[in-house]
Amino acid sequence: MPAQRVVSIGAAARRPCTLVVCRGCCCGDTRKHPGYDHGWQLERLRAAATASAGGFEVRTTDCLGPCDQANVIVVQPSGAGRRAGGRATWVGFAMDDDCTEDVLSWAAAGGPGVAAPPATLELQFIDPPRPARARR
């Protein structure tokens, strides 16, 4: 059987790695996680994306679901990463500076399908909520 060829058209072919940062009911909530500067984390992620000159993007979304593992960041592969087999990777408990820097270094290197994640970040990978897993 011949190998399947993956073809991306339009914007999907050029899509950069994207960090989807949950800022719903629990993630980013200073009442649930006092003593952590959630605003700083988002500013740091956005500043690094700007400095990457299109290498990766950051966007926020409402609740992603696994509230007991807040803060959650989903690292979505670039178009090239998806063509290479990369899939969205969910990172839970993404609250400390080291985790933030690991996510940023992975995104800057290309993200899923392009670069291997830092080993310490792999320890924070979580399963997506059931509805997201059912769509795979």
Secondary structure as UniProt FT lines:
FT   HELIX           11..14
FT   STRAND          17..22
FT   TURN            27..28
FT   TURN            30..32
FT   TURN            34..35
FT   HELIX           38..51
FT   TURN            52..54
FT   STRAND          56..61
FT   HELIX           67..69
FT   STRAND          73..76
FT   HELIX           79..83
FT   TURN            84..85
FT   STRAND          89..91
FT   TURN            94..95
FT   HELIX           97..109
FT   TURN            112..114
FT   HELIX           119..122
FT   TURN            123..124
FT   STRAND          125..126
FT   HELIX           130..134
//
